[in-house]
Every structure is written in structure tokens, then in C-alpha cells.
């Protein structure tokens, strides 16, 4: 008997497919990507700190956070409807 829905496995595979496509889009387009990294993931443009303590400073990280746009802002900008 069919329940009319999708299985958990199909839902997970669909989610993974979309997630992987978003990750590839972020890699290909960097800061110009229409998608944002998942919460908890580092933005692609930040540099990781090395063991010697060099890397991006707190000021640079703050500027990057301020410069981030929401996905909707990027879509509006791409469609030229941003007000």
C-alpha cells in the first residue's frame, strides 16, 4: 500500500543534492554567490589562522560580516529590483 509521500531516504538524498549544489555554487562564485554558507560554516572568503597566529584580523572579519548580503538581497540585485 502506498502512503503517497516520499521516503526518508529520498528526502535526505534530495536535501544532500541541493546542499551540494549550493556548496559548488559558493566555490565557483565566492562572495558573488546567490547562496550563503550554512550557519556554523566559515565564509569562503575568510582566511584561516595558521599555527603561528597569522591570518585575517578581527577588523577584517568585522568588515566581511558587514559586507555580507542576504540571499534575497542578492536576488533582488540580480533582478535589478533592489530599492
KAZI-V10231 format. One record per pair of residues at least 12 apart in sequence whose C-alpha atoms are under 7 Angstrom apart, sorted by sequence separation. I is the first residue (numbers start at 1). J is the second residue. D is the distance in whole Angstrom. If there is no record, write none. Layout:
# KAZI-V10231
[[I/J/D] [I/J/D]]
This chain:
# KAZI-V10231
[[22/35/6] [30/44/6] [31/45/7] [30/45/7] [36/71/7] [35/71/6] [34/71/6] [34/74/6] [34/75/7]]
